[in-house]
Amino acid sequence: MQTPLAKPPLDLLIAAPRGFCAGVDRAIRIVELAIEKHGAPVYVRHEIVHNKFVVDTLKAQGAIFVEELHEVPDGAPVVFSAHGVPKSVPADAESRGLDYLDATCPLVSKVHRQAERLVAAGRHIVFIGHAGHPEVIGTFGQVPAGAMTLIETDADAEAFTPPDPANLAFLTQTTLSVDDTAAVVATLQRRFPLMQAPRGEDICYATSNRQAAVKAIAGQCDAMLVIGAPNSSNSVRLVEVAEREGIRAMLIQRAADLDWAFLDGVGTLGLTAGASAPELLVRELVERLSERFTVSEREEETTRETIAFKLPRGLEAVAA
């Protein structure tokens, strides 16, 4: 009788923190509680968070996802995504008498309020972010047209010519690369030393923590897998951070997306997940890896996250 071949060993080093952040937890809970309160269907403008598994799970519970408010029937409840929306969206909802809930991450809302204050103080805002991202669209929609200029790269920062260099301030998207953003900010500050900085760091704690966790394990790994969606800014940044640390990295949405050839020659594999990817998907991938490898799993925690955000008024009683 032939003895089956032993599975090759694989050391799996899992980054912590990883996966859901407080803003994502809150946004998903808002949709779930809205369905509990109003009954299905509840409409959601844009993906509540950038993760197909999460979106499909909420669809199964009775959420209907739309891109624009005009797709929401009169009288139906609607939730705005965690990425934030322009001021015109809640104004339109109110004019139609729609019952809406705003699931904008409180850290994104903080950037919105800063933008309003800076423009009211007469400053032109340099906004560092990615064109077309919902968070950028939402932030630009807080202030009058022309009050902000989008800067995406260091080259943009070098080419930027403001009408009044003495009256500038900068803000950033919350899900950017910490290192890339620091380089852009350094260029802007060199060129415009009077430019006002934000009161606190705009890049959110969860984005910074997940990038730091990847850096902490990258030197011990031959390759890195990041669980997240291709349209998730913070997830894509994690791949870039790993590659910048000198290792191969791949973004996958689910375990089924894994290309086994990526693991050729890999003895130690790093694993993390973007802020909108649930832990269930991490465990799913570990199980899939165990089909072909004898997996030795170890978690390396760089910091512990204890932040939680309050639910909007009107949902606390439902949650109780």
Secondary structure, DSSP 8 states (H G I E B T S, - for coil): --------EEEEEEEES-S--HHHHHHHHHHHHHHHHH-S-EEEES-SSS-HHHHHHHHHHTEEEESSGGGS-TT--EEE-TT---THHHHHHHHTT--EEE---HHHHHHHHHHHHHHHTT-EEEEES-TT-HHHHHHHTTS-TTSEEEE-SHHHHHH---S-TTSEEEEE-TTS-HHHHHHHHHHHHHH-TT-B--SS--S-HHHHHHHHHHHHHHTT-SEEEEES-TT-HHHHHHHHHHHHTTSEEEEESSGGG--GGGGTT-SEEEEEE-TTS-HHHHHHHHHHHHHHSEEEEEEEES----------TTTHHHH-
